Amino acid sequence: MIEEDAERLRIEFLLPWYAAGTLSRSESDRVEKALAGDIELARRYALVLEELAETINLNEALGEPSASVAAKLFAAI
């Protein structure tokens, strides 16, 4: 049971990267298999997807930096 809990926790830690599509094929397969067999893990994945969508929306709402900010950045570089 302890090893099963540890594996579930490892899968749960991978959920944000799975949602972003940045895992390797083997890691993605592990997550997909776990999601198919664990309702609570699937619920947590839904929360990760919601958070990802909110983060994207927030960042898009910020807009682009002004030209003066870009000029200052490039000058500093």
Backbone torsions as a table, in degrees:
resi	resn	phi	psi	omega
1	MET	NA	-38.7	-178.7
2	ILE	-64.9	-43.3	179.0
3	GLU	-64.5	-37.5	177.7
4	GLU	-63.8	-42.0	177.7
5	ASP	-65.4	-39.3	179.4
6	ALA	-64.8	-41.7	178.8
7	GLU	-65.6	-39.7	178.1
8	ARG	-62.3	-40.8	178.8
9	LEU	-65.7	-41.5	176.9
10	ARG	-61.3	-42.1	178.1
11	ILE	-64.0	-43.1	-179.8
12	GLU	-60.6	-38.0	177.6
13	PHE	-65.7	-25.8	-179.8
14	LEU	-82.1	-13.2	-173.5
15	LEU	-55.9	-43.8	179.3
16	PRO	-61.8	-38.1	179.5
17	TRP	-73.2	-32.5	175.3
18	TYR	-64.4	-44.9	179.7
19	ALA	-61.6	-35.8	-179.4
20	ALA	-81.6	-9.8	178.9
21	GLY	76.0	29.0	-175.4
22	THR	-108.3	5.8	178.9
23	LEU	-83.4	158.7	173.6
24	SER	-69.5	166.2	-179.3
25	ARG	-60.7	-42.0	-178.9
26	SER	-66.7	-39.8	177.6
27	GLU	-66.5	-41.1	177.5
28	SER	-60.6	-41.3	178.4
29	ASP	-62.4	-41.4	177.2
30	ARG	-60.5	-44.7	-179.1
31	VAL	-65.4	-45.1	-179.5
32	GLU	-60.5	-42.8	178.5
33	LYS	-62.3	-43.9	-179.7
34	ALA	-66.1	-40.6	179.7
35	LEU	-63.7	-37.0	-179.0
36	ALA	-66.5	-26.9	-175.8
37	GLY	-108.4	6.3	-174.5
38	ASP	-140.8	105.7	-176.9
39	ILE	-63.5	-40.7	-179.3
40	GLU	-66.6	-39.3	177.2
41	LEU	-64.5	-39.8	177.3
42	ALA	-63.9	-36.4	176.8
43	ARG	-65.4	-41.3	178.7
44	ARG	-66.2	-35.7	176.9
45	TYR	-64.7	-38.6	176.7
46	ALA	-60.8	-38.2	177.4
47	LEU	-66.8	-38.8	177.2
48	VAL	-62.1	-42.5	178.7
49	LEU	-63.5	-40.1	176.9
50	GLU	-62.1	-45.1	-179.7
51	GLU	-64.0	-40.5	178.1
52	LEU	-62.1	-44.8	179.4
53	ALA	-62.8	-41.8	178.8
54	GLU	-65.2	-40.0	178.8
55	THR	-63.4	-43.9	178.3
56	ILE	-62.8	-45.7	179.4
57	ASN	-60.8	-43.0	179.5
58	LEU	-62.7	-46.3	-179.4
59	ASN	-65.2	-37.2	177.8
60	GLU	-69.1	-31.8	179.3
61	ALA	-70.8	-21.9	179.8
62	LEU	-67.5	-28.4	179.6
63	GLY	78.0	-175.0	-178.6
64	GLU	-89.0	151.1	176.5
65	PRO	-68.9	155.8	179.7
66	SER	-67.6	163.0	-179.8
67	ALA	-62.4	-34.8	-179.5
68	SER	-67.1	-34.9	177.7
69	VAL	-66.4	-43.9	178.6
70	ALA	-62.3	-41.1	179.9
71	ALA	-63.7	-42.7	179.1
72	LYS	-64.1	-40.8	179.4
73	LEU	-62.2	-49.8	-178.7
74	PHE	-65.9	-32.7	176.5
75	ALA	-66.4	-37.9	179.7
76	ALA	-70.5	-30.4	179.9
77	ILE	-74.5	NA	NA
